Structures are given as structure tokens and as C-alpha cells.
Amino acid sequence: MHLSQPAVSRQIRELSNSLNSELFIRGKHEIQLTPQGQALYELVGPFLDQFSRIYCQNLEADRARESFTIFTDPALTTWLLSKFVSDIKKRWPDNEFQLISSESLVADFQYPIDLAFQGHNWGGKSDYEVITICDDRILPVIAPSYPYRTGPEDENFDRVENTIFELEIPGRAWGNWDTFCLHNNIPFLGSCTKVSFSNYINLINATKSGYGIGLVWKRSIAQELEDGQLMPLGRCQAPWPHGVCAYLPKRSKNTKKGRVAREIVDWVSDLLIND
């Protein structure tokens, strides 16, 4: 009951006073119902029993709800998971979802997770099964306010005092301007001022503010392109394999959480394929 003996005695006394009847006869070692108390019990007892059953069922249901942790990096949180999280909660209501966004690699994260979405397949020995959901492309984009409109495929591009943005995190391979230019057979951009970001969201914001030319994932800025906040600079693009990958812990492969994780991955895959 989670009540102390004095608290129970006080509630019994208050109930007796409110009914103006003695409900119990107290002996030295036992307590008995008075006729008035027996009549009250016969009246409310079935309701109390039903309430107790409902309470226990709800308590058991609450215990059955599992905390399901989904991990993503900030970029995927912004353009991918934030769009789907409410639907995920509705489709899998028996799970209490916890969302974590971090720049860390999935394999380096210190706490247990049940499913992760991250750009690129980082390979190597891992405790995760990695599934490529979709590929992507990298391309240069600018804000409409950016002063230079010459595309990177134009020979005059490198002669203008452009500022170019790219993502660079130690130990992680990202699409950068060097690989982009190599893929498109464009001379190295020696005269441009290159600025490296360790946070992709900051790179996007700086590009939208018109401070430079951002090299970005196409899927991540689809909304900005549609809204006109960003625009492609020229026609050149480069493939980015494994643009969105799902990481499923091998330890939970044959568990309920493992099945839920795979169902979510299949559902997100269908959405992105049809997007």
C-alpha cells in the first residue's frame, strides 16, 4: 500500500467519522469488521477488486514498455529523423523511444543503442550489422546572396576570390573539394580560401548566410533547395556511396528490439526510395 501504519489508522478514522459509524472492532492482536463495516465492504468490495486488477494490469503494461534508443548524427537528425520520429512513435507504440544526436561514430559511442542512422559505412570490425539505405551525391551550393555565380566546372571559377566550405573531422572520410574536383576533372582550387568545419550543421548555416560555397550532401539540403534558401553552383556533382546507413547491434539480432529495429529500417528505406 506504500502507507505507514499511522497513516492507515488515520484514514480509517476519517472514513468512520464521515459515515458516522464504527467500521472496525480492535482487539489486542486482531481487527474485525462491525456489521456496518461488513455491509460497506460487501457494497464497495467488488469495485475495489476491479480497481486493483486494472491498476496491476496498467502497471504491468508500463513495465513492458521498453526504452528504445535511436542514435544519429546531427545532420541526419535534422533532415531525416526529425521528419519521421512522430510516425515511428505511432507505428511502434509499445516502445518508449529515446533519441540521441552526436558527432561521434556509432562504434565509438559509450552507451548501448538499439538502432543508429549515420552517413557512410565506416567499415572495419564492428558490433553492428550495417545496411545501406540509400546512396547520395555531393555538390557545391550557394545562397542566392552569394556574389559569385560561376560554377566549379568553369575555368574562371578558381580565378575569383571564392571561399569554399568543406567538412573535416579527424579519423573520418568525408567528401571534400579535392575528391570532388578529381571526380569532375576540375583543376585544384588553389586560389580559393578553404574553410573546414567539424560540424555539418554549422557548414550549412554559413552557406545559407552567404559566406561561402558549401560542399554538401544533396539529400540533406533538399528542403533548402526547394525553398530557394540554397541553389546549386554549376552542374557538377559527385557520387557519395552509402549516403545513409543503418547500424543494427548484432547482440539484439534475435530479440524483440532487434525485430523492431529491422522493421524501422525497412520502413525508413521505403520512404527514402519513394521520396
C-alpha positions in Angstrom: 0.0 0.0 0.0 3.1 2.3 0.4 1.5 3.8 3.6 2.7 3.7 7.2 0.6 2.2 9.9 -0.3 5.6 11.5 -1.4 6.8 8.0 -3.7 3.8 7.6 -5.2 4.3 11.1 -5.9 8.0 10.3 -7.7 7.2 7.0 -9.8 4.6 8.7 -10.7 7.1 11.5 -11.6 9.7 8.9 -13.8 7.3 7.0 -15.6 6.2 10.1 -16.2 9.8 11.1 -17.6 10.7 7.6 -20.0 7.8 7.8 -20.8 8.4 11.5 -20.3 4.6 12.1 -17.7 2.4 13.7 -16.3 0.1 11.0 -13.8 -2.0 13.0 -13.6 -3.6 16.3 -10.0 -3.7 17.5 -8.7 -6.5 19.7 -5.2 -7.0 21.2 -3.9 -9.0 18.3 -6.6 -8.7 15.6 -9.2 -6.4 14.0 -12.7 -7.3 12.9 -15.4 -5.6 10.9 -18.5 -4.3 12.6 -21.9 -5.1 11.0 -21.7 -1.6 9.4 -18.2 -2.3 8.2 -19.2 -5.7 6.7 -22.1 -4.0 4.9 -19.8 -1.4 3.5 -17.3 -4.0 2.3 -20.0 -6.0 0.5 -21.0 -2.8 -1.3 -17.7 -1.5 -2.3 -15.5 -4.6 -2.3 -16.2 -5.6 -5.9 -15.3 -2.2 -7.1 -12.1 -2.2 -5.1 -11.2 -5.6 -6.6 -11.8 -4.4 -10.1 -9.8 -1.2 -9.5 -6.9 -3.4 -8.1 -6.9 -5.6 -11.2 -6.9 -2.6 -13.6 -4.1 -1.0 -11.6 -2.0 -4.1 -11.8 -2.6 -4.5 -15.5 -1.6 -0.9 -16.2 1.5 -1.3 -14.0 2.5 -4.5 -15.9 1.9 -2.7 -19.2 4.1 0.2 -18.1 6.9 -2.3 -17.2 6.5 -3.9 -20.6 7.2 -0.6 -22.4 10.9 -0.7 -23.3 13.2 2.2 -23.8 14.4 2.0 -27.4 17.4 4.2 -28.1 18.0 5.6 -31.7 21.3 7.3 -32.4 22.0 9.6 -35.3 24.5 12.4 -36.2 23.2 16.0 -36.2 22.8 16.2 -40.0 20.6 13.1 -40.2 18.7 14.2 -37.2 17.8 17.5 -38.9 16.8 16.3 -42.4 15.9 12.6 -41.8 14.8 11.6 -38.3 13.0 14.7 -37.3 10.6 14.1 -40.2 9.8 10.5 -39.1 10.1 10.4 -35.4 6.4 11.1 -34.7 5.3 8.4 -37.1 7.8 6.0 -35.6 6.3 6.5 -32.2 2.8 6.0 -33.6 3.7 2.8 -35.5 5.6 1.2 -32.6 3.6 2.5 -29.6 4.9 -0.3 -27.2 8.3 1.3 -27.2 9.5 4.4 -25.3 11.9 5.9 -27.8 14.9 7.9 -26.7 16.7 9.9 -29.4 20.4 10.7 -29.2 22.3 13.0 -31.7 26.1 13.1 -31.6 29.0 13.7 -33.9 30.6 10.5 -32.5 31.0 7.4 -34.7 28.4 4.8 -33.8 31.1 2.3 -32.8 32.7 4.9 -30.5 29.6 5.8 -28.6 29.9 4.8 -25.0 26.3 3.8 -24.2 24.1 1.0 -25.5 21.9 1.9 -28.5 19.3 -0.2 -30.3 19.4 1.4 -33.7 21.6 4.0 -35.4 21.5 6.1 -38.6 24.7 7.6 -39.9 26.1 8.9 -43.1 28.5 6.5 -44.7 29.6 2.9 -43.9 32.7 3.3 -41.7 33.6 -0.4 -42.1 36.1 -2.2 -40.0 35.4 -4.6 -37.2 32.1 -3.7 -35.7 29.5 -5.0 -33.3 26.9 -3.7 -35.8 25.3 -5.0 -38.9 25.4 -2.2 -41.4 22.7 -1.7 -44.0 23.0 0.9 -46.8 19.6 2.6 -47.0 20.4 4.8 -49.9 23.3 6.4 -51.8 23.7 10.2 -52.1 25.6 12.8 -54.1 27.8 15.8 -53.1 27.5 19.1 -54.8 28.5 22.7 -54.3 25.7 25.1 -53.3 25.5 28.8 -52.5 22.9 31.2 -51.1 21.2 33.5 -53.6 23.0 36.4 -51.9 26.5 34.9 -52.7 28.3 37.3 -55.1 29.9 34.8 -57.5 27.8 32.6 -59.7 30.5 30.9 -61.9 30.3 27.2 -61.5 33.2 25.0 -60.5 33.3 23.4 -64.0 34.1 26.9 -65.4 37.7 27.7 -65.9 37.2 31.1 -64.3 35.9 29.7 -61.1 39.3 29.3 -59.5 40.4 32.8 -60.5 37.7 34.5 -58.4 38.4 35.0 -54.7 35.9 32.4 -53.6 35.6 31.0 -50.1 34.8 27.3 -50.1 33.5 25.2 -47.2 34.0 21.5 -46.5 33.5 19.1 -43.6 36.6 17.7 -42.0 36.6 15.5 -38.9 39.8 13.7 -37.9 39.6 10.0 -38.5 36.5 10.2 -40.7 36.5 10.2 -44.5 34.1 12.8 -46.0 33.5 14.1 -49.4 35.9 17.1 -49.8 36.8 19.5 -52.5 39.9 17.6 -53.6 37.9 14.4 -54.3 35.1 16.4 -55.8 37.4 18.2 -58.3 39.2 14.9 -59.1 35.9 13.2 -59.9 34.8 16.0 -62.2 38.3 16.6 -63.8 38.4 20.1 -62.4 41.8 21.7 -61.6 42.7 22.0 -57.9 41.2 25.2 -56.4 44.5 26.7 -55.3 43.4 30.3 -55.1 40.2 29.8 -53.2 40.1 30.3 -49.4 39.2 26.9 -47.9 37.4 26.7 -44.6 37.0 23.4 -42.8 34.1 22.7 -40.5 33.9 20.0 -37.9 30.1 20.4 -37.6 28.0 19.9 -40.7 25.0 22.0 -39.5 27.4 25.0 -39.0 28.6 24.5 -42.5 25.1 24.6 -43.9 24.2 27.7 -41.8 27.3 29.5 -43.0 26.5 28.7 -46.6 22.9 29.8 -46.2 24.2 33.1 -44.8 26.1 33.7 -48.0 29.6 33.5 -46.5 30.9 30.9 -49.0 30.3 27.9 -51.2 29.4 24.7 -49.3 30.1 21.2 -50.5 27.1 19.3 -49.2 25.1 16.1 -49.4 22.3 16.5 -51.8 19.6 14.8 -49.7 20.5 16.8 -46.6 19.6 20.2 -48.3 16.7 19.1 -50.4 14.3 21.3 -48.4 16.6 24.3 -48.7 16.9 23.8 -52.5 13.1 23.6 -52.7 12.6 26.7 -50.6 15.2 28.7 -52.5 17.5 29.2 -49.5 20.3 27.4 -51.4 21.0 26.8 -55.1 23.4 24.5 -56.9 26.6 26.2 -58.2 27.0 24.7 -61.7 26.1 21.3 -62.9 28.9 19.2 -61.4 28.1 16.5 -58.7 30.0 13.5 -57.4 28.6 10.2 -56.1 28.6 9.6 -52.4 28.1 5.8 -51.8 26.3 4.7 -48.6 24.8 8.2 -48.1 22.5 6.9 -45.3 23.4 3.7 -43.4 21.5 1.9 -40.6 23.5 0.3 -37.8 21.8 -2.7 -36.1 23.5 -4.1 -33.0 24.4 -7.8 -33.5 23.7 -8.5 -29.8 20.0 -7.9 -30.3 19.5 -9.6 -33.6 17.1 -12.3 -32.4 15.4 -10.1 -29.7 12.2 -8.0 -29.7 14.3 -4.9 -30.0 16.2 -6.4 -32.9 13.0 -7.1 -34.8 11.7 -3.6 -34.1 15.0 -2.1 -35.3 14.8 -4.0 -38.6 11.1 -3.0 -39.1 12.0 0.6 -38.6 14.9 0.3 -41.1 12.7 -1.3 -43.7 10.1 1.4 -43.2 12.6 4.3 -43.5 14.1 2.6 -46.6 10.8 2.5 -48.3 10.1 6.2 -47.5 13.5 7.3 -48.9 13.2 5.1 -52.0 9.8 6.7 -52.8 10.9 10.2 -51.8 
